[in-house]
Amino acid sequence: MTAAADRAPRVVLITGAGQGIGAAIARRFAADGERLALVDVNAEQLQGFAAELEAAGCDVLPVCADITDKARVGQLMAEVVDRFGRLDVLVNNAGIIRDGFISKLSEEDWDQVLDVNLKGAFLCCQAAFPTMKARQYGKIVNIVSRAWLGNIGQANYSASKGGLVSLTRTLALEFARFQINVNAVAPGLIDTPMTRGMPEEARQRLIRMQPTGRMGKVENVAAAVAFLASDDAEFITGQVLHVDGGKSCGLLSL
């Protein structure tokens, strides 16, 4: 694994990095020769994945942390800077779902989803800002979802991702003078462990609603993140890149 010929390896922090989209993003940056700080709440899964990347030659710092805890987020950022000397790229990928129609949605399920998906990203952005500002360089990519446009049975999830889109746009304005880009990637129906665990009938119904007639791959999302984190995207900030096979353009009738 080698970094781009014209620069040193960058330091990339990815939350929710233990599996699925987060792991695919990590593999993409590892293949590009970057140095990785991987954050997840599942310590066993995280350590196993970090060992896999290390065996392939990647410089990896695995950190088990709850990103809804402000003090812990501050600690993990200090660990990253202590190990690597800086942070160049932050990918806020960690997220959970607790689906339910609004009439049955519990306050606990609302709070948990907003805490992880929105508050967690806010805390990570806040903690990353000082080191990026000091170097006048930074790339932040927030993983939202096509569901930010609205989705039946996902009032909490859609609200959290819509809030994250607004946070992305606001921080893009606040951070622009410091040469820090803040963008979002909105995946649609992607082939992940979560979607594979759905009842087959429900999964096929969602696939039929796709304009492409198929699910996307985690690598498709990782490629979009890698682009927005690259210097090719230096004049792009405050944007949402949908990786959803066209579903954000409208729904197909069944």
MARLOMAR-899913 format. One line per 5 residues: number of its first residue (from 1); for each residue x, y, z of N, C-alpha, C, CB. Coordinates in Angstrom, 2 decimals, decimal comma. Glycine has a CB too. Example, Ala and Ser with C-alpha at 12.3 -4.5 7.8 and 13.67 -1.06 7.14 Angstrom:
<sites>
1) 13,19:-5,69:7,80:12,30:-4,50:7,80:13,20:-3,30:7,80:11,31:-4,47:9,05 | 12,85:-2,25:7,08:13,67:-1,06:7,14:12,90:0,03:7,87:14,08:-0,60:5,72
</sites>
This chain:
<sites>
1) 0,84:-1,19:0,00:0,00:0,00:0,00:0,88:1,25:0,00:-0,95:0,00:1,21 | 0,65:2,16:-0,94:1,45:3,37:-1,02:0,56:4,58:-1,11:2,40:3,31:-2,21 | 0,97:5,67:-0,48:0,22:6,92:-0,56:0,46:7,55:-1,92:0,63:7,89:0,58 | -0,35:8,58:-2,23:-0,17:9,30:-3,47:1,27:9,81:-3,54:-1,18:10,48:-3,59 | 1,84:9,78:-4,75:3,26:10,06:-4,91:3,63:11,49:-4,51:3,67:9,82:-6,34
6) 2,70:12,40:-4,60:3,01:13,81:-4,39:2,74:14,28:-2,96:2,24:14,65:-5,35 | 2,45:13,38:-2,04:2,18:13,81:-0,66:2,43:12,65:0,31:0,73:14,32:-0,53 | 2,56:13,06:1,59:2,71:12,06:2,65:1,36:11,45:2,97:3,35:12,68:3,92 | 1,33:10,27:3,59:0,05:9,67:3,98:-0,72:10,60:4,92:0,27:8,30:4,66 | -2,02:10,66:4,73:-2,87:11,46:5,60:-3,39:10,61:6,75:-4,04:12,09:4,80
11) -3,84:11,29:7,79:-4,43:10,62:8,95:-5,94:10,72:8,84:-3,92:11,23:10,30 | -6,61:9,57:8,82:-8,05:9,51:8,61:-8,71:8,84:9,80:-8,39:8,74:7,30 | -9,68:9,51:10,40:-10,45:8,94:11,51:-11,84:8,57:11,00:-10,55:9,94:12,70 | -12,25:7,34:11,23:-13,54:6,83:10,78:-14,29:6,27:11,97:-13,37:5,75:9,67 | -15,51:6,77:12,21:-16,33:6,21:13,27:-17,24:5,12:12,70:-17,18:7,32:13,96
16) -17,65:4,20:13,57:-18,47:3,08:13,10:-17,73:2,26:12,07:-19,78:3,59:12,52 | -16,44:2,01:12,34:-15,56:1,44:11,32:-15,47:-0,07:11,35:-14,21:2,01:11,48 | -16,18:-0,73:12,25:-15,99:-2,16:12,43:-16,56:-3,06:11,36:-16,56:-2,55:13,69 | -17,57:-2,58:10,64:-18,19:-3,43:9,63:-18,92:-2,57:8,61:-19,17:-4,44:10,28 | -19,50:-3,23:7,60:-20,36:-2,57:6,63:-19,71:-1,42:5,91:-21,57:-2,09:7,30
21) -20,42:-0,31:5,80:-19,93:0,86:5,06:-18,66:1,41:5,70:-21,01:1,94:5,00 | -18,63:1,47:7,03:-17,44:1,99:7,71:-16,20:1,19:7,39:-17,66:2,01:9,20 | -16,32:-0,12:7,38:-15,17:-0,97:7,06:-14,75:-0,79:5,60:-15,50:-2,45:7,33 | -15,70:-0,63:4,71:-15,38:-0,42:3,29:-14,64:0,90:3,10:-16,66:-0,44:2,43 | -15,06:1,93:3,83:-14,37:3,22:3,76:-12,94:3,06:4,27:-15,12:4,29:4,59
26) -12,78:2,33:5,36:-11,45:2,10:5,91:-10,56:1,36:4,91:-11,54:1,32:7,22 | -11,11:0,33:4,27:-10,33:-0,42:3,29:-9,91:0,46:2,12:-11,13:-1,63:2,78 | -10,80:1,35:1,70:-10,47:2,24:0,58:-9,31:3,17:0,96:-11,70:3,06:0,15 | -9,39:3,78:2,13:-8,31:4,68:2,55:-7,02:3,90:2,81:-8,72:5,45:3,81 | -7,13:2,68:3,32:-5,95:1,85:3,52:-5,28:1,54:2,19:-6,33:0,55:4,25
31) -6,08:1,22:1,19:-5,54:0,93:-0,14:-4,86:2,15:-0,74:-6,66:0,45:-1,07 | -5,30:3,34:-0,33:-4,69:4,58:-0,81:-3,46:4,97:0,00:-5,71:5,71:-0,76 | -3,10:4,14:0,98:-1,88:4,36:1,73:-2,00:5,29:2,91:-0,87:4,87:0,85 | -3,24:5,59:3,36:-3,42:6,51:4,47:-3,23:5,80:5,81:-4,81:7,14:4,41 | -3,05:6,59:6,86:-2,93:6,08:8,23:-4,30:6,23:8,88:-1,81:6,84:9,05
36) -4,76:5,20:9,59:-6,14:5,15:10,02:-6,32:5,09:11,53:-6,81:3,97:9,41 | -7,28:5,88:12,01:-7,79:5,74:13,37:-9,22:5,23:13,23:-7,74:7,12:14,18 | -9,47:4,03:13,73:-10,77:3,39:13,57:-11,50:3,37:14,90:-10,61:1,96:13,02 | -12,72:3,87:14,91:-13,51:3,99:16,13:-14,77:3,15:16,02:-13,87:5,46:16,42 | -15,06:2,38:17,08:-16,28:1,58:17,11:-16,58:1,24:18,57:-16,14:0,28:16,24
41) -17,83:0,88:18,85:-18,19:0,48:20,22:-17,99:-1,01:20,43:-19,64:0,86:20,51 | -17,87:-1,78:19,35:-17,66:-3,22:19,45:-16,16:-3,51:19,43:-18,39:-3,96:18,28 | -15,58:-3,67:20,61:-14,14:-3,80:20,74:-13,60:-5,03:20,02:-13,75:-3,85:22,19 | -14,26:-6,16:20,17:-13,78:-7,40:19,56:-13,77:-7,30:18,04:-14,64:-8,58:20,01 | -14,86:-6,82:17,49:-14,96:-6,68:16,04:-13,93:-5,68:15,52:-16,38:-6,23:15,64
46) -13,76:-4,59:16,25:-12,81:-3,56:15,86:-11,39:-4,07:15,85:-12,93:-2,36:16,78 | -11,00:-4,79:16,90:-9,64:-5,30:16,99:-9,35:-6,29:15,87:-9,42:-5,96:18,33 | -10,34:-7,12:15,56:-10,15:-8,09:14,48:-9,96:-7,42:13,14:-11,34:-9,03:14,41 | -10,74:-6,38:12,88:-10,63:-5,67:11,62:-9,31:-4,91:11,54:-11,82:-4,70:11,45 | -8,93:-4,27:12,65:-7,66:-3,54:12,67:-6,49:-4,49:12,39:-7,47:-2,84:14,02
51) -6,55:-5,68:12,96:-5,49:-6,66:12,73:-5,40:-7,05:11,26:-5,72:-7,91:13,60 | -6,57:-7,16:10,62:-6,59:-7,48:9,18:-5,88:-6,40:8,37:-8,05:-7,64:8,69 | -6,17:-5,14:8,67:-5,56:-4,04:7,92:-4,07:-3,93:8,23:-6,26:-2,72:8,25 | -3,69:-4,15:9,48:-2,28:-4,10:9,85:-1,49:-5,18:9,13:-2,12:-4,26:11,37 | -2,09:-6,36:9,00:-1,42:-7,46:8,30:-1,17:-7,12:6,83:-2,26:-8,74:8,40
56) -2,01:-6,21:6,29:-1,85:-5,79:4,90:-0,93:-4,59:4,77:-3,20:-5,47:4,29 | -0,37:-4,13:5,90:0,61:-3,05:5,84:0,12:-1,67:6,21:1,16:-2,99:4,51 | -1,11:-1,56:6,73:-1,67:-0,26:7,07:-1,31:0,11:8,52:-3,20:-0,26:6,88 | -1,03:1,38:8,75:-0,77:1,89:10,09:-2,13:2,23:10,72:0,18:3,15:10,05 | -2,53:1,48:11,73:-3,88:1,56:12,27:-3,87:1,79:13,78:-4,66:0,29:11,94
61) -4,74:2,68:14,23:-4,99:2,87:15,65:-6,46:2,55:15,92:-4,63:4,33:16,11 | -6,78:1,40:16,53:-8,16:1,09:16,88:-8,52:1,71:18,22:-8,39:-0,43:16,91 | -9,68:2,37:18,28:-10,12:3,02:19,52:-11,57:2,62:19,79:-9,98:4,57:19,43 | -11,80:1,94:20,88:-13,16:1,59:21,28:-13,72:2,77:22,07:-13,21:0,26:22,12 | -14,80:3,37:21,57:-15,31:4,57:22,23:-16,79:4,78:21,91:-14,51:5,80:21,81
66) -17,48:5,38:22,88:-18,86:5,81:22,73:-18,83:7,27:22,30:-19,69:5,60:24,06 | -19,20:7,55:21,06:-19,08:8,91:20,54:-20,17:9,85:21,05:-19,12:8,88:19,03 | -21,10:9,36:21,85:-22,10:10,24:22,46:-21,59:10,84:23,77:-23,40:9,49:22,70 | -20,41:10,42:24,21:-19,80:10,88:25,44:-18,76:11,95:25,10:-19,17:9,70:26,23 | -19,05:13,20:25,43:-18,17:14,31:25,06:-16,75:14,13:25,58:-18,73:15,61:25,58
71) -16,62:13,73:26,84:-15,30:13,55:27,42:-14,53:12,45:26,68:-15,41:13,21:28,91 | -15,21:11,36:26,34:-14,54:10,25:25,64:-14,13:10,67:24,23:-15,46:9,01:25,57 | -14,95:11,46:23,58:-14,59:11,94:22,24:-13,34:12,82:22,32:-15,76:12,73:21,60 | -13,27:13,66:23,33:-12,07:14,47:23,52:-10,85:13,61:23,75:-12,26:15,41:24,68 | -11,01:12,55:24,51:-9,90:11,64:24,78:-9,44:10,94:23,50:-10,31:10,60:25,83
76) -10,40:10,45:22,72:-10,01:9,71:21,51:-9,31:10,63:20,52:-11,25:9,07:20,86 | -9,75:11,90:20,45:-9,08:12,83:19,55:-7,65:13,08:20,02:-9,85:14,17:19,46 | -7,46:13,17:21,34:-6,12:13,34:21,88:-5,26:12,12:21,58:-6,18:13,59:23,40 | -5,84:10,92:21,65:-5,11:9,69:21,32:-4,64:9,71:19,87:-5,98:8,46:21,57 | -5,51:10,17:18,98:-5,17:10,22:17,55:-4,03:11,19:17,30:-6,41:10,62:16,71
81) -4,13:12,38:17,87:-3,09:13,40:17,67:-1,78:12,96:18,32:-3,54:14,76:18,24 | -1,87:12,31:19,47:-0,66:11,83:20,14:0,03:10,76:19,31:-1,01:11,27:21,53 | -0,75:9,90:18,68:-0,17:8,80:17,88:0,36:9,30:16,52:-1,22:7,70:17,65 | -0,44:10,12:15,84:-0,10:10,48:14,47:0,37:11,93:14,30:-1,29:10,26:13,60 | 0,16:12,76:15,31:0,60:14,14:15,22:-0,40:15,12:14,65:1,81:14,20:14,41
86) -1,49:14,60:14,08:-2,49:15,47:13,45:-3,70:14,64:13,04:-1,90:16,21:12,22 | -4,72:15,32:12,53:-5,86:14,66:11,90:-6,18:15,41:10,62:-7,11:14,61:12,85 | -6,23:14,69:9,51:-6,49:15,31:8,21:-7,94:15,11:7,74:-5,55:14,75:7,18 | -8,46:13,92:8,00:-9,79:13,56:7,48:-10,61:12,94:8,59:-9,68:12,59:6,27 | -11,84:13,41:8,74:-12,80:12,83:9,68:-14,01:12,32:8,90:-13,23:13,86:10,77
91) -14,33:11,05:9,08:-15,52:10,47:8,46:-16,48:10,05:9,57:-15,15:9,24:7,54 | -17,58:10,78:9,69:-18,60:10,46:10,69:-19,59:9,46:10,09:-19,34:11,75:11,16 | -19,29:8,18:10,34:-20,09:7,11:9,76:-20,99:6,41:10,78:-19,19:6,10:9,12 | -20,64:6,47:12,06:-21,38:5,72:13,08:-22,86:6,09:13,06:-20,79:5,98:14,47 | -23,71:5,08:13,11:-25,16:5,33:13,10:-25,92:4,08:13,50:-25,61:5,81:11,73
96) -27,12:4,30:14,04:-28,00:3,19:14,42:-29,40:3,47:13,91:-28,00:2,99:15,96 | -30,23:2,44:13,87:-31,64:2,59:13,53:-32,49:1,98:14,63:-31,96:1,94:12,16 | -33,62:2,59:14,89:-34,63:2,07:15,81:-35,97:2,43:15,18:-34,47:2,67:17,29 | -36,36:1,67:14,15:-37,51:2,04:13,33:-38,84:1,82:14,04:-37,50:1,25:12,06 | -39,81:2,60:13,62:-41,17:2,45:14,14:-42,04:3,62:13,70:-41,15:2,34:15,67
101) -43,32:3,35:13,49:-44,25:4,43:13,18:-44,32:5,39:14,37:-45,66:3,88:12,83 | -44,58:6,65:14,09:-44,53:7,68:15,13:-45,46:7,36:16,29:-44,88:9,03:14,54 | -46,58:6,68:16,02:-47,53:6,36:17,08:-46,98:5,34:18,06:-48,82:5,84:16,48 | -45,95:4,59:17,63:-45,39:3,54:18,48:-43,93:3,81:18,85:-45,50:2,20:17,79 | -43,38:4,90:18,36:-41,97:5,19:18,60:-41,75:5,67:20,03:-41,46:6,25:17,59
106) -40,87:4,99:20,75:-40,64:5,36:22,14:-39,70:6,54:22,24:-40,08:4,18:22,93 | -39,78:7,23:23,35:-38,87:8,35:23,60:-37,42:7,85:23,64:-39,23:9,07:24,91 | -37,23:6,66:24,21:-35,88:6,09:24,29:-35,30:5,85:22,90:-35,90:4,78:25,07 | -36,12:5,29:21,99:-35,64:5,03:20,63:-35,34:6,34:19,90:-36,67:4,21:19,85 | -36,14:7,36:20,14:-35,88:8,68:19,55:-34,53:9,20:20,05:-37,03:9,67:19,90
111) -34,34:9,19:21,36:-33,14:9,75:21,97:-31,87:9,01:21,53:-33,26:9,73:23,48 | -31,93:7,68:21,50:-30,75:6,90:21,14:-30,29:7,19:19,72:-31,04:5,41:21,31 | -31,24:7,25:18,79:-30,89:7,49:17,39:-30,34:8,90:17,21:-32,12:7,27:16,49 | -30,97:9,89:17,81:-30,47:11,27:17,69:-29,12:11,43:18,37:-31,48:12,27:18,29 | -28,93:10,73:19,48:-27,66:10,83:20,20:-26,50:10,30:19,36:-27,74:10,08:21,52
116) -26,66:9,09:18,82:-25,56:8,49:18,05:-25,38:9,18:16,71:-25,81:6,99:17,84 | -26,46:9,31:15,96:-26,37:9,76:14,58:-26,06:11,24:14,43:-27,64:9,45:13,87 | -26,59:12,06:15,34:-26,43:13,50:15,20:-25,49:14,08:16,26:-27,79:14,19:15,30 | -25,78:13,82:17,52:-24,92:14,35:18,57:-23,50:13,81:18,45:-25,49:14,01:19,95 | -23,37:12,51:18,15:-22,05:11,92:18,02:-21,22:12,59:16,94:-22,17:10,45:17,72
121) -21,85:12,86:15,79:-21,14:13,54:14,70:-20,77:14,96:15,10:-22,00:13,56:13,43 | -21,69:15,65:15,78:-21,41:17,00:16,26:-20,20:17,02:17,19:-22,62:17,57:16,98 | -20,15:16,09:18,14:-19,05:16,05:19,09:-17,72:15,76:18,40:-19,32:15,01:20,17 | -17,74:14,87:17,43:-16,51:14,54:16,70:-16,03:15,73:15,86:-16,74:13,32:15,79 | -16,96:16,43:15,20:-16,59:17,62:14,43:-16,00:18,69:15,34:-17,81:18,18:13,66
126) -16,65:18,89:16,48:-16,20:19,90:17,43:-14,79:19,58:17,95:-17,18:19,99:18,61 | -14,55:18,30:18,24:-13,25:17,89:18,77:-12,16:17,93:17,70:-13,35:16,50:19,36 | -12,53:17,69:16,44:-11,55:17,67:15,35:-11,15:19,07:14,90:-12,10:16,89:14,18 | -12,02:20,04:15,14:-11,82:21,38:14,60:-10,50:22,03:15,00:-12,95:22,26:15,03 | -10,11:22,01:16,28:-8,88:22,72:16,66:-7,63:22,26:15,91:-8,65:22,57:18,12
131) -7,44:20,95:15,79:-6,23:20,46:15,11:-6,28:20,75:13,61:-6,06:18,95:15,34 | -7,46:20,70:13,00:-7,58:21,05:11,58:-7,37:22,55:11,37:-8,96:20,62:11,03 | -7,95:23,35:12,23:-7,80:24,81:12,13:-6,33:25,20:12,25:-8,62:25,51:13,23 | -5,63:24,57:13,17:-4,22:24,91:13,40:-3,38:24,69:12,15:-3,66:24,09:14,55 | -3,74:23,69:11,36:-2,98:23,36:10,16:-3,58:23,97:8,90:-2,89:21,86:9,99
136) -4,76:24,64:9,07:-5,45:25,23:7,91:-5,68:24,18:6,83:-4,63:26,40:7,34 | -6,12:23,01:7,30:-6,42:21,91:6,36:-7,30:20,90:7,06:-5,11:21,24:5,83 | -8,31:20,43:6,35:-9,15:19,37:6,90:-10,25:18,98:5,94:-9,75:19,80:8,22 | -10,63:17,71:6,01:-11,74:17,18:5,22:-12,67:16,44:6,18:-11,23:16,24:4,05 | -13,92:16,85:6,21:-14,93:16,15:7,02:-16,01:15,64:6,09:-15,53:17,09:8,12
141) -16,29:14,35:6,19:-17,36:13,74:5,38:-18,33:13,06:6,34:-16,79:12,71:4,33 | -19,56:13,51:6,32:-20,61:12,94:7,17:-21,45:11,97:6,36:-21,50:14,05:7,78 | -21,65:10,77:6,88:-22,48:9,79:6,20:-23,92:10,00:6,66:-22,00:8,32:6,48 | -24,74:10,48:5,74:-26,15:10,69:6,04:-26,94:9,52:5,46:-26,67:12,07:5,47 | -27,98:9,77:4,72:-28,79:8,70:4,13:-29,82:9,35:3,21:-29,48:7,82:5,23
146) -30,23:8,61:2,20:-31,32:9,11:1,38:-32,56:9,38:2,23:-31,65:8,13:0,27 | -32,64:8,71:3,38:-33,78:8,87:4,28:-33,89:10,28:4,86:-33,69:7,88:5,41 | -32,87:11,12:4,69:-32,99:12,49:5,18:-34,10:13,23:4,44:-31,64:13,24:5,02 | -34,48:12,73:3,28:-35,59:13,31:2,51:-36,94:12,89:3,07:-35,48:12,90:1,05 | -36,93:11,93:4,01:-38,16:11,42:4,60:-38,36:9,96:4,28:-39,36:12,22:4,13
151) -38,80:9,20:5,26:-39,02:7,77:5,04:-40,03:7,25:6,06:-37,68:6,99:5,15 | -41,03:6,56:5,58:-42,09:6,04:6,47:-41,49:5,10:7,50:-43,19:5,32:5,65 | -41,89:5,28:8,74:-41,43:4,41:9,82:-40,06:4,76:10,36:-41,43:3,02:9,36 | -39,51:5,88:9,91:-38,16:6,25:10,35:-38,11:7,73:10,76:-37,14:5,97:9,24 | -39,07:8,15:11,55:-39,09:9,56:11,97:-37,81:9,94:12,70:-40,30:9,83:12,87
156) -37,35:9,08:13,58:-36,13:9,39:14,33:-34,89:9,36:13,44:-35,96:8,41:15,49 | -34,78:8,33:12,62:-33,62:8,18:11,74:-33,57:9,31:10,71:-33,65:6,82:11,04 | -34,71:9,59:10,07:-34,76:10,66:9,07:-34,44:12,01:9,69:-36,13:10,70:8,41 | -34,98:12,24:10,89:-34,69:13,50:11,58:-33,21:13,63:11,90:-35,52:13,61:12,86 | -32,60:12,53:12,33:-31,17:12,58:12,67:-30,32:12,85:11,43:-30,73:11,26:13,32
161) -30,68:12,24:10,32:-29,90:12,44:9,10:-30,19:13,80:8,47:-30,19:11,32:8,10 | -31,42:14,26:8,57:-31,73:15,61:8,11:-30,98:16,65:8,93:-33,23:15,88:8,18 | -30,92:16,41:10,23:-30,15:17,29:11,10:-28,67:17,28:10,75:-30,34:16,90:12,54 | -28,17:16,12:10,36:-26,76:16,00:10,00:-26,47:16,72:8,68:-26,37:14,53:9,89 | -27,43:16,72:7,77:-27,28:17,51:6,54:-27,18:19,00:6,89:-28,46:17,25:5,57
166) -28,06:19,47:7,77:-28,03:20,88:8,17:-26,73:21,21:8,89:-29,22:21,21:9,06 | -26,27:20,29:9,74:-24,99:20,50:10,43:-23,86:20,59:9,41:-24,72:19,35:11,44 | -23,89:19,72:8,41:-22,87:19,73:7,36:-22,81:21,08:6,67:-23,16:18,64:6,33 | -23,96:21,61:6,28:-24,01:22,88:5,57:-23,55:24,05:6,45:-25,42:23,14:5,05 | -23,94:24,01:7,71:-23,56:25,08:8,63:-22,06:25,07:8,91:-24,33:24,95:9,94
171) -21,50:23,87:9,17:-20,07:23,78:9,43:-19,25:24,10:8,19:-19,72:22,40:9,95 | -19,78:23,80:7,02:-19,09:24,18:5,78:-18,88:25,69:5,73:-19,89:23,71:4,54 | -19,89:26,43:6,15:-19,77:27,90:6,18:-18,82:28,36:7,29:-21,16:28,54:6,37 | -18,94:27,77:8,45:-18,11:28,19:9,58:-16,63:27,84:9,37:-18,60:27,54:10,86 | -16,36:26,70:8,73:-14,99:26,19:8,62:-14,29:26,61:7,33:-15,00:24,70:8,72
176) -15,00:27,18:6,37:-14,43:27,44:5,05:-13,19:28,33:5,12:-15,47:28,09:4,15 | -13,20:29,34:5,97:-12,07:30,27:6,06:-10,80:29,60:6,57:-12,42:31,43:6,96 | -10,97:28,41:7,16:-9,82:27,67:7,68:-9,39:26,55:6,73:-10,14:27,09:9,05 | -9,94:26,56:5,51:-9,61:25,57:4,47:-10,00:24,16:4,91:-8,11:25,62:4,14 | -11,14:24,08:5,60:-11,70:22,79:6,00:-12,98:22,56:5,22:-11,97:22,74:7,55
181) -13,03:21,50:4,45:-14,21:21,16:3,66:-15,11:20,22:4,46:-13,81:20,50:2,32 | -16,41:20,48:4,41:-17,38:19,64:5,11:-18,47:19,25:4,12:-17,99:20,39:6,35 | -18,58:17,97:3,84:-19,57:17,46:2,90:-20,25:16,22:3,46:-18,91:17,15:1,54 | -21,25:15,75:2,75:-22,00:14,56:3,19:-22,19:13,61:2,02:-23,36:14,96:3,78 | -22,22:12,33:2,34:-22,57:11,28:1,38:-23,84:10,63:1,88:-21,40:10,23:1,21
186) -24,83:10,50:0,98:-26,14:9,94:1,34:-26,34:8,61:0,61:-27,28:10,94:1,00 | -26,03:7,49:1,26:-26,27:6,20:0,62:-27,76:5,88:0,55:-25,53:5,09:1,37 | -28,12:5,12:-0,45:-29,47:4,58:-0,54:-29,47:3,13:-0,07:-30,01:4,68:-1,99 | -30,07:2,25:-0,84:-30,13:0,83:-0,48:-28,80:0,17:-0,85:-31,33:0,12:-1,21 | -28,04:-0,18:0,17:-26,69:-0,72:-0,01:-26,64:-2,14:0,57:-25,62:0,20:0,67
191) -25,91:-3,01:-0,10:-25,75:-4,39:0,34:-24,80:-4,42:1,54:-25,21:-5,29:-0,81 | -25,37:-4,53:2,73:-24,61:-4,56:3,98:-25,12:-5,71:4,85:-24,72:-3,19:4,73 | -24,43:-6,02:5,94:-24,95:-7,04:6,85:-26,37:-6,72:7,34:-24,02:-7,19:8,05 | -26,68:-5,42:7,50:-28,00:-5,04:7,97:-29,07:-5,38:6,93:-28,04:-3,56:8,30 | -28,84:-5,03:5,66:-29,84:-5,30:4,63:-29,94:-6,80:4,33:-29,50:-4,54:3,35
196) -28,83:-7,53:4,49:-28,88:-8,97:4,27:-29,68:-9,66:5,36:-27,47:-9,55:4,21 | -29,78:-9,01:6,52:-30,55:-9,60:7,61:-32,03:-9,31:7,56:-30,01:-9,12:8,89 | -32,47:-8,54:6,57:-33,90:-8,24:6,43:-34,66:-9,45:5,94:-34,11:-7,06:5,48 | -35,95:-9,54:6,22:-36,77:-10,59:5,60:-36,67:-10,48:4,08:-38,25:-10,48:6,06 | -36,55:-11,62:3,41:-36,30:-11,62:1,97:-37,39:-10,88:1,21:-36,20:-13,06:1,46
201) -38,64:-11,04:1,62:-39,74:-10,37:0,91:-39,59:-8,85:0,98:-41,10:-10,80:1,50 | -39,23:-8,36:2,16:-39,06:-6,91:2,33:-37,86:-6,41:1,52:-38,88:-6,56:3,82 | -36,80:-7,19:1,52:-35,60:-6,78:0,78:-35,88:-6,72:-0,72:-34,45:-7,75:1,06 | -36,58:-7,72:-1,25:-36,90:-7,73:-2,67:-37,85:-6,59:-3,04:-37,53:-9,07:-3,06 | -38,73:-6,24:-2,14:-39,64:-5,11:-2,39:-38,85:-3,81:-2,54:-40,69:-4,99:-1,26
206) -37,88:-3,63:-1,67:-37,04:-2,42:-1,75:-36,21:-2,40:-3,02:-36,13:-2,33:-0,52 | -35,71:-3,56:-3,42:-34,93:-3,64:-4,65:-35,79:-3,28:-5,85:-34,34:-5,05:-4,84 | -37,05:-3,73:-5,86:-37,94:-3,40:-6,98:-38,22:-1,91:-7,06:-39,24:-4,16:-6,85 | -38,09:-1,21:-5,95:-38,32:0,24:-5,94:-37,11:1,02:-6,45:-38,67:0,69:-4,54 | -36,00:0,33:-6,63:-34,78:0,99:-7,09:-34,84:1,27:-8,60:-33,55:0,14:-6,76
211) -34,54:2,48:-9,05:-34,47:2,74:-10,49:-33,48:1,82:-11,20:-34,08:4,19:-10,75 | -32,40:1,46:-10,51:-31,39:0,57:-11,11:-31,78:-0,90:-11,03:-30,06:0,78:-10,43 | -32,78:-1,21:-10,20:-33,21:-2,59:-10,04:-32,24:-3,44:-9,23:-33,40:-3,20:-11,36 | -31,36:-2,82:-8,50:-30,39:-3,56:-7,69:-29,91:-2,68:-6,54:-29,18:-4,04:-8,55 | -29,29:-3,33:-5,57:-28,69:-2,60:-4,46:-27,30:-2,09:-4,86:-28,60:-3,49:-3,21
216) -26,86:-1,07:-4,15:-25,51:-0,59:-4,33:-24,54:-1,41:-3,49:-25,41:0,88:-3,97 | -23,26:-1,19:-3,71:-22,21:-1,87:-2,97:-21,55:-0,90:-1,99:-21,15:-2,47:-3,94 | -21,02:-1,44:-0,91:-20,35:-0,58:0,06:-19,17:0,14:-0,58:-19,87:-1,41:1,26 | -18,57:-0,48:-1,58:-17,45:0,16:-2,28:-17,89:1,41:-3,03:-16,81:-0,82:-3,25 | -19,15:1,45:-3,48:-19,66:2,65:-4,14:-19,67:3,84:-3,19:-21,07:2,40:-4,69
221) -20,07:3,58:-1,96:-20,09:4,63:-0,94:-18,67:5,06:-0,59:-20,83:4,16:0,33 | -17,79:4,08:-0,42:-16,40:4,37:-0,07:-15,73:5,23:-1,13:-15,62:3,07:0,12 | -16,04:4,98:-2,40:-15,45:5,76:-3,48:-15,90:7,22:-3,42:-15,82:5,15:-4,84 | -17,18:7,43:-3,08:-17,69:8,80:-2,97:-17,03:9,54:-1,81:-19,22:8,78:-2,78 | -16,85:8,83:-0,71:-16,18:9,43:0,46:-14,73:9,78:0,10:-16,22:8,46:1,68
226) -14,05:8,86:-0,56:-12,65:9,10:-0,93:-12,53:10,33:-1,83:-12,05:7,86:-1,63 | -13,48:10,50:-2,74:-13,44:11,68:-3,62:-13,62:12,97:-2,83:-14,52:11,57:-4,71 | -14,64:13,02:-1,98:-14,90:14,24:-1,22:-13,78:14,55:-0,23:-16,22:14,13:-0,48 | -13,04:13,53:0,18:-11,91:13,73:1,09:-10,62:14,04:0,34:-11,71:12,50:1,95 | -10,66:13,99:-0,97:-9,45:14,21:-1,77:-9,27:15,70:-2,09:-9,50:13,39:-3,07
231) -8,07:16,04:-2,51:-7,81:17,42:-2,90:-8,43:17,76:-4,25:-6,31:17,68:-2,94 | -8,89:16,75:-4,99:-9,66:17,02:-6,21:-10,96:17,74:-5,89:-9,94:15,72:-6,96 | -11,44:17,58:-4,63:-12,70:18,20:-4,21:-12,45:19,44:-3,35:-13,55:17,19:-3,44 | -11,29:20,09:-3,53:-10,91:21,19:-2,65:-11,88:22,38:-2,71:-9,52:21,66:-3,00 | -12,63:22,54:-3,80:-13,56:23,67:-3,92:-15,01:23,22:-3,79:-13,35:24,39:-5,26
236) -15,20:22,05:-3,20:-16,54:21,52:-2,94:-16,75:21,47:-1,44:-16,74:20,11:-3,58 | -17,76:22,16:-0,95:-18,06:22,11:0,48:-19,54:22,40:0,71:-17,19:23,12:1,26 | -20,10:21,80:1,75:-21,51:21,99:2,07:-22,47:21,22:1,18:-21,83:23,42:1,99 | -21,98:20,18:0,51:-22,80:19,46:-0,45:-23,18:18,06:0,05:-22,06:19,35:-1,78 | -24,26:17,54:-0,53:-24,71:16,17:-0,26:-24,63:15,37:-1,55:-26,17:16,16:0,32
241) -23,81:14,34:-1,56:-23,66:13,47:-2,71:-24,46:12,20:-2,47:-22,17:13,14:-2,98 | -25,55:12,02:-3,25:-26,38:10,84:-3,11:-25,76:9,66:-3,86:-27,81:11,11:-3,61 | -25,62:8,55:-3,16:-25,13:7,31:-3,77:-26,27:6,31:-3,59:-23,76:6,79:-3,10 | -27,28:6,42:-4,44:-28,53:5,69:-4,21:-29,17:5,14:-5,47:-29,51:6,58:-3,51 | -28,39:5,07:-6,56:-28,95:4,52:-7,79:-30,11:5,31:-8,34:-29,38:3,13:-7,56
246) -30,19:6,60:-8,01:-31,23:7,46:-8,55:-32,49:7,54:-7,71:-31,60:7,00:-9,89 | -32,53:6,84:-6,58:-33,77:6,80:-5,81:-34,15:8,17:-5,24:-33,64:5,80:-4,68 | -33,18:9,02:-4,99:-33,48:10,35:-4,47:-34,21:11,21:-5,50:-32,20:11,05:-4,04 | -34,21:10,77:-6,78:-34,95:11,51:-7,81:-36,45:11,23:-7,73:-34,43:11,14:-9,20 | -36,84:10,15:-7,08:-38,24:9,79:-6,98:-38,40:8,29:-6,76:-38,99:10,22:-8,24
251) -39,60:7,88:-6,37:-39,86:6,48:-6,09:-40,57:5,82:-7,27:-40,69:6,33:-4,80 | -40,19:4,59:-7,56:-40,89:3,82:-8,56:-42,12:3,18:-7,96:-39,97:2,76:-9,16 | -43,18:3,07:-8,72:-44,38:2,36:-8,23:-44,16:0,87:-8,37:-45,66:2,80:-9,01 | -44,72:0,12:-7,46:-44,55:-1,32:-7,46:-45,59:-1,99:-8,34:-44,62:-1,86:-6,04
</sites>
